[in-house]
Amino acid sequence: MTAAIQRQEPNHNTFTWESLGDIKKGRETLGEEMPVLVYRLMQYTMLDVLSKAYGNEKANDHFRQAGYLAGREFAGHVLDLAVEFNTFVASLQKTLKELRIGILRMEDFNEATGEIVLTVAEDLDCSGLPITDETVCYYDEGFIAGILEAYTGKPYHVREIDCWANGDRVCRFQAIAG
């Protein structure tokens, strides 16, 4: 009688910042950058598979959750969370542009409520997509919420209110503390 081989599930599905690895060492020839096309190919095929498996609403929620996790980790490892608000926003703008994620602009900030309206031009997720009369930046919603929560210590509900895919030339997000 042959003993069954017990296969242990891999642990690589649990995200930590270290999961990103040493990109410079691993990609000595190709470097750290890649075309937006490749990023979107991964993003939109993954969203398609999740949508077929769980439905659009649930898939979009999963993307928000992934964006939130990424935003919290990104903020905690890349940004200075101990600076005053205007300095933090300036640093975030600079970092997002340097990493070619998008061009951030703060449109409105209500200091009393914490409500924020911001835009992202040349957004990594959607700038140049065909117009489908919908907002599509679910990952960005979570990413922004994660960054804001990491900085403020308060949870944020972020929704995209304008998008390239619905005919706008920037993505506009409303962030409500709560």
FENDATA-V740959 format. One record per backbone hydrogen bond with DSSP energy under -1.0 kcal/mol. NH is the residue of the N-H (numbers start at 1). CO is the residue of the C=O. If there is no record, write none. Layout:
nh/co
NH/CO
NH/CO
This chain:
nh/co
14/11
19/16
20/17
21/18
23/21
26/22
27/23
31/27
39/35
40/36
41/37
42/38
43/39
44/40
45/41
46/42
47/43
48/44
49/45
50/46
51/47
52/48
53/49
54/50
55/51
59/55
60/56
61/57
62/58
63/59
64/60
65/61
66/62
67/63
68/64
69/65
70/66
71/67
72/68
73/69
74/70
75/71
76/72
77/73
78/74
79/75
88/84
89/85
90/86
91/87
92/88
93/89
94/90
95/91
96/92
97/93
98/94
99/95
100/97
101/96
102/96
103/121
105/119
107/117
108/117
110/115
114/110
116/175
117/108
118/173
119/105
120/171
121/103
124/101
127/123
129/126
132/165
133/165
138/136
141/137
142/138
143/139
144/140
145/141
146/142
147/143
148/144
149/145
150/146
151/147
152/148
153/149
157/176
159/174
161/172
162/172
166/163
167/164
168/163
171/120
172/162
173/118
174/159
175/116
176/157
178/155
